[in-house]
Amino acid sequence: MDVFTPEDNALIDKEFEELRLASLKRCADQSEYEMVLKAFEFARSAHNGVRRRSGEPYIIHPICVAKIVVQEIGLGYKSIVSALIHDVIEDTEYNIEDIQRLFGAKIASLVDGLTKIKSVFDSSTTGQAENFKRIILTLNDDVRVILIKLADRLHNMRTIDSMPQLKKDKILSETMYIFIPLAHRLGLYSIKSEMEDIWLKHSFPNEYDEIQARIAKTVAERGFAIDQFIEPIAESLHQDNYEFTITKRTKTPYSIWRKMIEKHITFDEVYDLFAVRIVFEPKPNQPERVQCWHIYSLITENYLSKTDRIRDWVSTPKANGYEALHCTVLGKQGNWIEVQIRSKRMDDVAERGIAAHWAYKGVKLSESELENWLNRVREVLENPDVNALTFLDNFHKELFSKEIFAFTPKGDSISLPKGATALDFAYAIHSEIGNKAIAAKVNYKLFPLSYQIRNGDQIEIITAESQKPQREWLDFVKTPKARFHIMDVLNAEGKALIKEGQNKLNAKLNELNIASDPAIYKKLLDIYKQKNKDELFYRIGASTIDISDLKEKLDSYKDKSKSFFKKKNKVEDFLLEENPMDKTLTYVIASCCSPIPGDPVIGFQDDNGKVIVHKKDCPKAIALASSVAEKIVKVKWAVHTSLSFLARVIMKGLDRKGILNEITQIIAKVMNINIRKVVINTHDNIFEGCIDLDVHNKDDLDKLIKELSMVQGIESVLRNDIKEDVINEN
């Protein structure tokens, strides 16, 4: 029985019509097309009468996910069908056997993978990180599962307004920590950029709105100049008989915001705000790479090129398959403009990532580097003992990493993350070479294993049979593969120490006539501040814990197990007061990001009931929300007027007599804020300053920044994280 209104059904039909037309172009024959129609009718019936939190029929969600799958990623009919029915098993009484009977084994496998992923990210259990590790195993089976999940996450981000705040925080953090870097690694640039912008819009709405307004104003002011810049390039391409399109693009709000934060600059200082993209149909019988460079030569006939800004990704593509030639040239109005040169195939791969590779099977693509990355992930996954949280952290680092290339003495290219060392290179070749490595010859010169590789280095690893992995190696290796193999050897040695420590402890307990039972181990873990028995045994075996005075420690021990081991009830809502009435509900300001009242914040409750408060964009907070989402606490600032918080501002400007006095007068008298520390460096009539302040809240700090920005000679005043030493004290 249909329980939707005529308006609901009209909306469903309209949304599906768009999908139907898009599917017609991707389906190879009538049977594939009919399978899509069958999946729609099946999903429509299964979700009949069910609505999303926004009020719209639930079936709209899988239709929209399927549209992203076909229109924005470019997958085929099996993926379209899987997207349409991806929530059926989770939300209805149908099971995987039903799906297999109706749609075949392959589609059932894709739906099963998507169901498992959904159950993980909807979970609020402590096993979230472990579950995430398991779902990444789908990379071993079919990467399309991850691609469809990215489409699902994108639509959830597009409709995030209808979700409650705690769910928003969880989804936003997961997206930033896992799905955005995953989209980047798989080459889905458009999806990555859109998710970044949505994250910024909801995490920092004021900053997002301001940047959007500034972009619109700048485009209105400089749009005509960009059109004039394009004209001579287009004319040259026409004369050379190229079929092409030229588009002008601005940086996304998120990329502008991130650049402002990382480089401590204002919007006006983002010089590469505009980019021009040339997409051409390659001429036959000439390599695309050669044609890219030819088009570059046509551009430089009209404009001066900034040679240190050339990025040649046609000769050496990125690990995600991205190919293009980027150059930066000086426009007639004195503005530097980035120009991106791509063939039509390169553009498809850039926008649709790994999925586009399947559309160009007859063309040799740079799939090998992407496959190398997938293999590195699989290698880590194959270790059943790897800690889930460690895995999640390592996986995230691998996703985010930029690539460099180094070469073996025979000329074989090896891709590694930026910051990788000679030891990482050794393990990338083979685990045994890594285990036996003692030094490296880099470009025929001898270097230690900790040497950080530069792009294009030729490296020869020197080995010795007597060598074995050292614990200190963990301090400088960057790749999960290297870390895994080092830990594998160290763990084998550690197991021997654990056994030795256990025997020592049991012998001591027998000497004291104390039974070796769970109760005594709980006490000992508390006394020696260890997380588990293995850590305790290991440290006893390694002689870093002395148990000669065990009797005295046990005699003086006060049983704190009730408070130490009892799990606290989670605080659902937490007001960050200056003087909380309930002293048992305390909070701590995280030192990694130092939020102040008024900052967008997120809280995490520890095992003792204490709430740790982070900025929402703090990398540690994003990581925590992705791995232990069940510990998220909804926090809200109370009015703070007396309690002070440490904040830092950095300034740049033209030096002049009396400017420092003027700055301190504004801070002390006008704003009534205490100065903690001042560091000023001057050189060639330019000054850079860093001031640490005690402030009551973000409003006071924002007012101060506005006041200081008006001082004659000051060009920029920006807030900066306390953890960074932006000015060196001489």
PyMOL commands that set and color helices and strands:
alter all, ss='L'
color gray80, all
select helices_A, chain A and resi 6-26+30-46+60-73+77-84+88-91+96-103+105-121+128-136+138-141+144-158+160-162+165-185+189-203+205-239+253-263+267-269+288-300+307-309+344-352+354-360+367-381+388-400+422-429+431-436+471-475+480-511+518-527+533-541+550-556+561-565+619-627+629-631+659-670+698-709
alter helices_A, ss='H'
color red, helices_A
select strands_A, chain A and resi 243-250+274-281+304-305+311-312+325-330+336-343+403-407+413-417+437-442+445-447+459-463+573-576+587-589+601-605+611-615+632-637+645-654+674-683+686-695+714-720
alter strands_A, ss='S'
color yellow, strands_A
deselect
rebuild
show_as cartoon
